[in-house]
């Protein structure tokens, strides 16, 4: 989406008169042109050293003036393809490093958490601590439940909660992430648990961008308010 937006902005810049840095921006067109140019410049500056200002500006001016380009269409297509591959390689390297970093941090967090008094570790690796005991029937995989919850990353940053949505969440026990589904089947109405869910029982290597990075261990406080009867 960002790539498309920048392409569209560049195309727009070619048909809007330029305004010098010292000129006063008085008209709507001048302000819009400057805003578009500033956004494009900020984006390309952030991408590294490959996009250089002088050739970039020369290319824009040549296109706006209708001058013959210094490169053929084929040459431009080839160099842009090469650049796209470089960007892809950088993204892959970044994600690989991030996944490894988060995995190591998650393993360390799980090791420390399981040593806390009152924490139980299940066969799957789910860790939970009972904060409040419930009463009544235990929830089953086919049940629909109402819960209140808060979810954080291991650094304490909250990524979601029922309070954000202004109401308790309602869903089927068997239709959520594995760690939640398993935990809910240990709970009865009124029970409140603190869950520490390994990445493989949550969103795994993919995560949920931008809220949940890849290989994230998740921490939840979950209270089962009700098992909704049909």
C-alpha positions in Angstrom: 0.0 0.0 0.0 2.9 2.4 0.9 4.6 1.6 -2.4 1.4 2.4 -4.3 0.9 5.6 -2.4 4.4 6.8 -3.1 4.0 6.0 -6.8 0.7 7.9 -6.9 2.3 10.9 -5.2 5.2 10.9 -7.6 2.8 10.9 -10.5 0.8 13.7 -9.0 4.0 15.8 -8.3 4.8 15.7 -12.0 1.7 17.8 -12.9 1.7 20.3 -10.0 4.0 23.4 -10.3 7.0 23.3 -7.9 7.4 25.8 -5.1 10.9 27.0 -3.9 11.9 26.4 -0.3 11.9 30.1 0.4 8.5 30.9 -1.3 5.4 31.5 0.7 2.8 28.8 0.3 -0.4 30.8 -0.2 -2.6 28.7 -2.5 -4.2 25.3 -2.0 -2.2 23.9 -4.9 1.1 25.2 -3.5 0.4 23.8 -0.1 -0.7 20.4 -1.5 2.3 20.2 -3.8 4.7 21.0 -0.9 3.0 18.4 1.3 3.2 15.7 -1.3 6.8 16.5 -2.0 7.7 16.5 1.7 6.0 13.1 2.2 7.8 11.6 -0.8 11.2 13.1 0.3 10.7 11.8 3.9 9.8 8.3 2.6 12.8 8.0 0.2 15.2 9.4 2.8 14.1 6.7 5.2 14.9 3.9 2.6 18.6 4.3 2.7 21.3 5.6 0.3 20.1 4.0 -2.9 17.6 6.8 -3.7 19.8 10.0 -4.2 18.2 13.4 -4.1 19.8 15.0 -7.2 19.1 12.2 -9.7 15.6 11.9 -8.2 14.8 15.6 -8.7 16.4 15.5 -12.2 14.1 12.6 -13.1 11.0 14.5 -11.9 12.1 17.7 -13.8 12.8 15.8 -17.0 9.4 14.1 -16.9 7.6 17.3 -16.1 9.4 19.2 -18.9 8.9 16.4 -21.4 12.6 15.9 -21.9 14.0 12.6 -23.3 14.9 10.4 -20.3 18.6 9.4 -19.8 17.6 5.8 -19.4 15.3 3.7 -21.7 12.1 2.3 -20.4 13.7 -1.1 -20.3 16.6 0.1 -18.3 14.4 1.9 -15.8 12.2 -1.2 -15.4 15.3 -3.3 -14.8 16.9 -1.1 -12.2 13.6 -0.7 -10.3 13.2 -4.5 -10.3 16.7 -4.8 -8.9 15.9 -2.3 -6.2 12.6 -4.0 -5.3 14.6 -7.3 -4.8 17.1 -5.5 -2.6 14.3 -4.1 -0.4 12.7 -7.6 -0.2 16.0 -9.1 0.9 16.4 -6.4 3.6 12.8 -7.1 4.8 13.5 -10.9 5.0 16.7 -10.3 6.9 15.0 -8.0 9.3 12.1 -10.4 9.9 14.5 -13.3 10.4 16.4 -11.4 13.0 13.2 -10.2 14.7 11.8 -13.8 14.9 15.0 -15.1 16.4 15.2 -12.2 19.0 11.5 -12.7 20.0 11.9 -16.4 20.2 14.9 -16.1 22.6 13.1 -13.5 24.7 10.0 -15.7 24.9 11.9 -18.8 25.9 13.6 -16.8 28.7 10.3 -15.4 29.9 8.6 -18.8 30.0 11.5 -20.2 32.0 11.2 -17.5 34.6 7.4 -17.5 34.7 7.1 -21.2 35.4 9.2 -20.8 38.5 6.6 -18.5 40.1 4.6 -20.1 42.9 1.1 -21.0 41.8 2.0 -21.3 38.1 0.9 -24.6 36.4 2.5 -25.7 33.1 0.3 -28.0 30.9 1.5 -30.7 28.5 1.2 -28.3 25.6 3.4 -25.6 27.3 0.5 -23.3 28.3 1.3 -21.7 31.7 -1.5 -20.4 33.9 -2.1 -19.1 37.4 -5.5 -19.2 39.1 -6.3 -15.7 40.4 -9.9 -16.3 41.3 -11.7 -19.7 41.6 -15.0 -20.1 39.7 -18.1 -22.2 40.4 -20.3 -24.5 38.2 -19.6 -26.4 35.0 -16.3 -26.2 33.2 -16.5 -24.7 29.7 -16.3 -27.1 26.7 -14.9 -26.7 23.2 -18.4 -26.4 21.7 -19.6 -23.8 24.3 -20.1 -20.1 23.6 -18.7 -18.0 26.4 -18.6 -14.4 27.6 -15.2 -13.2 28.9 -13.4 -10.1 30.0 -9.7 -10.0 29.2 -6.5 -7.9 28.9 -3.7 -9.0 26.6 -0.1 -7.8 26.8 3.3 -8.6 25.3 6.0 -9.8 27.6 7.3 -6.2 27.9 4.0 -5.2 29.4 2.6 -3.3 26.4 -1.1 -3.9 26.1 -2.3 -4.8 22.6 -5.9 -5.6 23.3 -8.6 -5.8 26.0 -12.3 -6.2 26.3 -12.4 -2.8 28.0 -11.2 -1.2 24.8 -14.2 -2.5 23.1 -16.5 -1.4 25.8 -18.0 -4.8 26.5 -17.1 -8.4 27.3 -16.2 -10.6 24.3 -18.4 -13.5 23.2 -17.1 -16.4 21.1 -17.0 -20.1 20.9 -14.3 -21.8 23.0 -13.0 -23.9 20.0 -12.7 -20.9 17.7 -9.9 -18.9 19.3 -6.1 -19.4 19.5 -5.0 -22.7 20.9 -3.8 -21.3 24.2 -7.1 -19.6 24.9 -9.1 -22.6 23.9 -7.2 -24.9 26.2 -7.3 -22.4 29.1 -11.1 -21.8 28.8 -11.7 -25.6 29.1 -10.1 -25.3 32.6 -12.4 -22.6 33.7 -15.9 -22.3 35.1 -18.0 -19.1 35.5 -16.3 -16.6 37.8 -12.9 -18.0 37.3 -10.1 -15.6 36.5 -6.7 -16.8 35.2 -3.4 -15.3 34.3 -2.2 -17.0 31.1 1.3 -17.0 29.6 0.9 -18.5 26.1 3.8 -19.7 24.0 4.0 -18.3 20.5 3.1 -21.7 19.0 -0.2 -21.7 20.9 -0.9 -18.1 19.9 0.0 -16.4 16.6 3.3 -18.2 15.9 5.9 -16.9 13.4 3.4 -14.7 11.6 2.1 -12.6 14.5 -0.6 -10.1 13.9 1.0 -6.9 12.5 1.4 -4.3 13.8 0.0 -5.3 17.3 1.7 -8.6 17.8 5.2 -9.2 16.4 6.3 -12.7 15.2 7.1 -15.3 17.7 5.5 -13.4 20.6 4.7 -15.0 23.9 1.4 -13.5 25.1 0.2 -12.7 28.6 -3.5 -12.5 29.4 -5.7 -12.0 32.3 -9.0 -13.7 31.5 -12.2 -13.8 33.5 -15.0 -16.2 32.4 -18.2 -14.3 33.0 -20.7 -16.7 31.6 -21.2 -19.9 29.6 -24.0 -18.9 27.3 -26.6 -21.6 27.1 -28.5 -22.2 23.9 
